Amino acid sequence: MTFFQAIFLGILQGITEFLPISSSGHLVIFQKIFGFEEAPVVFDTLLHLGTLVALIIFFWKDIKKILQDKKLILLLIVGTIPVVIVGFLLQDKINEIFNSLLLVGVSFLITSVILFLTSLVKKQEKNLKEITYKDATIIGLFQALSILPGVSRSGSTMSGAFFRGIKKEDAFSFSFYLGMIAILGAAVLEVPQVTSFNSTDALQGFLGFLFATIVGFFALKFLKKVVLKEKFYYFGIYCAIIGIICIIKSFL
């Protein structure tokens, strides 16, 4: 891996982890179509930690409230359970799933459809305190879809919240509260695979971490503005185009 690639992947992670365009899907695209080598586990772990730090900085004022709200903590646990179950059931198929460009293309189209459907939602009156365990479960099921590379985690969870009638800003917040748990979990799962790294790996990892954090923070600010302006479904156009390209490329 070159230093340029480390910086590029950090920027890519920061953008695609939070915008509803699937970070895992883009990872497969750049490996399959552009010939990027697979990033070392330690580097991938640092990228995840970078986006986690971006979330902590962005929601810093909310974290204390979250920790003091027992119901919200339980809701987040309930919303996390589906992705844990699906991840456990598919753990032996992960490599196969990530090696299929066709599946990635279809998954991007699924994301596109989900995003476009949010434009049909008219009634959004629930605030964060009115979210029910049923709401959390359904949003969690949407999050479970994001195990497929090409299905956006943020896109699916926010859409699920919109479909449940949750206000735009609260849907944004709840989605990324769940995201903190999901990203932390992904990073923790990668830690046992980290064996050793040299000074070059450490510097590349730091660059990836730094750019993922900075770009991720600004991606969150941008996405919140888009959500509040009710333009969220516009990302569906991008996902549809990428999905079609992947499907065509998989048959060539």
C-alpha positions in Angstrom: 0.0 0.0 0.0 1.3 3.5 -0.9 0.8 6.6 1.2 -1.4 8.0 -1.5 -3.6 5.0 -1.3 -3.8 5.3 2.5 -4.9 8.9 2.2 -7.4 8.1 -0.5 -8.9 5.2 1.5 -9.2 7.4 4.5 -11.1 10.0 2.5 -13.2 7.3 0.9 -14.1 5.8 4.3 -15.0 9.2 5.7 -17.3 10.0 2.9 -19.0 6.6 2.3 -19.3 5.5 5.9 -21.8 8.3 6.6 -23.3 9.3 3.3 -26.0 6.8 2.3 -23.8 5.2 -0.5 -22.3 2.2 1.3 -18.6 2.2 2.4 -18.4 -1.6 2.0 -19.8 -1.5 -1.5 -17.2 1.1 -2.6 -14.5 -0.9 -1.0 -15.4 -3.9 -3.2 -15.6 -1.6 -6.3 -12.2 -0.2 -5.8 -10.7 -3.6 -5.2 -12.5 -5.3 -8.1 -12.6 -2.6 -10.8 -9.6 -0.4 -10.0 -7.3 -3.1 -8.7 -6.7 -1.7 -5.2 -5.1 -4.3 -3.0 -6.9 -5.3 0.2 -6.0 -3.0 3.1 -4.1 -4.6 6.0 -6.4 -5.4 9.0 -4.7 -2.9 11.2 -5.3 -0.2 8.6 -8.9 -1.1 8.2 -9.3 -1.0 12.0 -7.8 2.5 12.2 -10.2 3.6 9.5 -13.2 2.4 11.5 -11.8 4.1 14.6 -11.4 7.3 12.6 -15.1 7.4 11.6 -16.0 6.5 15.2 -14.0 9.5 16.5 -15.8 11.7 13.9 -19.1 10.5 15.3 -18.0 11.1 18.9 -16.9 14.7 18.0 -20.1 15.4 16.1 -22.4 14.1 18.8 -20.3 15.1 21.7 -23.0 17.1 23.4 -25.5 14.2 23.0 -23.3 11.5 24.5 -23.9 12.4 28.1 -27.7 12.5 27.5 -27.5 9.1 25.8 -25.7 7.5 28.8 -28.2 9.0 31.2 -31.3 7.8 29.3 -31.9 4.2 30.2 -34.8 3.8 27.7 -32.7 5.1 24.8 -29.8 2.7 25.7 -32.3 -0.2 25.6 -33.7 1.0 22.3 -30.2 1.1 20.8 -29.5 -2.4 22.2 -32.7 -3.7 20.6 -31.9 -1.9 17.3 -28.4 -3.6 17.3 -29.6 -7.2 17.9 -30.8 -7.9 14.3 -27.4 -7.0 12.7 -25.6 -9.1 15.3 -27.8 -12.1 14.6 -27.5 -11.8 10.8 -23.8 -11.2 11.0 -23.4 -14.4 13.1 -25.5 -16.4 10.6 -23.6 -15.1 7.6 -20.0 -15.1 9.1 -19.0 -18.2 6.9 -20.3 -16.5 3.8 -18.7 -13.1 4.2 -15.8 -13.7 1.9 -18.1 -15.1 -0.8 -20.5 -12.1 -0.4 -17.6 -9.6 -0.7 -16.3 -11.3 -3.8 -19.4 -10.9 -5.9 -19.5 -7.7 -7.9 -23.0 -8.7 -9.2 -24.3 -8.9 -5.6 -22.8 -5.5 -4.9 -24.6 -4.1 -7.9 -27.9 -5.5 -6.8 -27.3 -4.3 -3.3 -26.7 -0.7 -4.6 -30.0 -1.0 -6.4 -31.7 -2.1 -3.2 -30.3 1.0 -1.5 -31.5 3.2 -4.3 -35.1 1.8 -4.0 -35.1 2.3 -0.3 -33.8 5.9 -0.6 -36.3 6.8 -3.3 -39.2 5.4 -1.2 -38.4 7.9 1.6 -39.6 10.6 -0.8 -43.1 9.2 -0.4 -43.1 9.6 3.4 -45.3 12.5 4.4 -46.1 12.1 8.1 -43.1 12.4 10.5 -44.1 13.5 13.9 -42.4 11.2 16.4 -39.4 12.6 18.4 -36.6 10.7 19.9 -38.5 10.1 23.2 -41.5 8.7 21.4 -39.5 5.9 19.6 -40.9 2.5 20.6 -39.2 -0.9 20.9 -41.1 -1.9 17.7 -39.6 1.1 15.9 -36.1 0.2 17.1 -36.6 -3.4 16.0 -37.7 -2.4 12.5 -34.9 0.1 12.2 -32.5 -2.6 13.4 -33.8 -5.0 10.6 -33.0 -2.3 8.1 -29.5 -2.0 9.6 -29.1 -5.8 9.2 -29.5 -5.4 5.4 -26.3 -3.3 5.4 -24.2 -6.4 5.9 -24.6 -6.7 2.2 -21.8 -4.6 0.5 -23.7 -2.0 -1.4 -26.6 -1.6 1.1 -25.8 1.6 3.0 -26.0 1.4 6.8 -26.9 5.0 7.3 -29.2 5.0 4.3 -31.1 1.9 5.5 -31.4 2.9 9.1 -32.5 6.5 8.4 -35.0 5.3 5.8 -36.3 2.8 8.4 -36.8 5.6 10.9 -38.5 7.8 8.2 -40.9 4.9 7.4 -41.8 4.7 11.1 -42.8 8.4 11.1 -39.8 9.7 13.1 -38.8 13.3 12.6 -36.0 14.0 10.2 -33.5 15.3 12.8 -34.3 12.6 15.3 -34.1 9.9 12.6 -30.6 11.2 11.7 -29.5 11.1 15.4 -30.9 7.7 16.1 -29.3 6.2 13.0 -25.9 7.4 14.0 -26.3 6.5 17.6 -26.8 3.0 16.3 -23.8 3.7 14.0 -21.5 4.3 16.9 -22.3 0.8 18.3 -21.9 -0.8 14.8 -18.6 0.9 14.0 -17.2 0.2 17.5 -18.3 -3.5 17.1 -16.6 -3.8 13.7 -13.4 -2.3 15.0 -13.4 -4.6 18.1 -13.9 -7.7 15.9 -10.9 -6.7 13.8 -8.6 -6.3 16.8 -7.8 -10.1 17.3 -6.7 -10.3 13.7 -4.1 -7.6 14.2 -0.7 -9.3 14.7 2.1 -6.9 14.0 2.9 -3.7 12.0 6.0 -1.7 11.2 6.6 2.0 11.3 5.4 2.4 7.7 2.2 0.6 8.5 1.8 2.8 11.5 2.2 6.1 9.5 -0.1 4.9 6.8 -2.6 3.9 9.4 -2.4 7.3 11.1 -2.9 9.1 7.8 -6.0 6.9 7.0 -7.3 7.5 10.5 -6.8 11.3 10.3 -8.4 11.7 6.9 -11.3 9.4 7.8 -11.9 11.5 11.0 -11.8 14.9 9.3 -13.7 14.0 6.2 -16.2 11.9 8.1 -17.0 14.9 10.4 -17.7 17.2 7.4 -19.7 14.4 5.7 -21.9 14.2 8.7 -22.5 18.0 8.7 -23.3 17.9 5.0 -25.7 14.9 5.3 -27.6 16.5 8.2 -28.2 19.6 6.0 -29.4 17.3 3.1 -31.7 15.4 5.4 -33.3 18.6 6.9 -33.8 20.0 3.4 -35.7 16.8 2.4 -33.2 15.9 -0.3 -32.1 12.6 1.2 -33.6 10.5 -1.7 -31.3 12.3 -4.2 -28.5 9.8 -3.1 -30.7 7.1 -4.7 -29.8 8.4 -8.1 -26.1 7.9 -7.4 -26.7 4.4 -6.0 -28.8 3.4 -9.0 -26.0 4.5 -11.4 -23.3 2.7 -9.5 -25.4 -0.4 -9.1 -26.1 -0.6 -12.9 -22.4 -0.1 -13.6 -21.4 -2.9 -11.2 -24.0 -5.3 -12.7 -22.8 -4.6 -16.3 -19.2 -4.9 -15.2 -19.9 -8.3 -13.5 -21.0 -9.8 -16.9 -18.0 -8.5 -18.9 
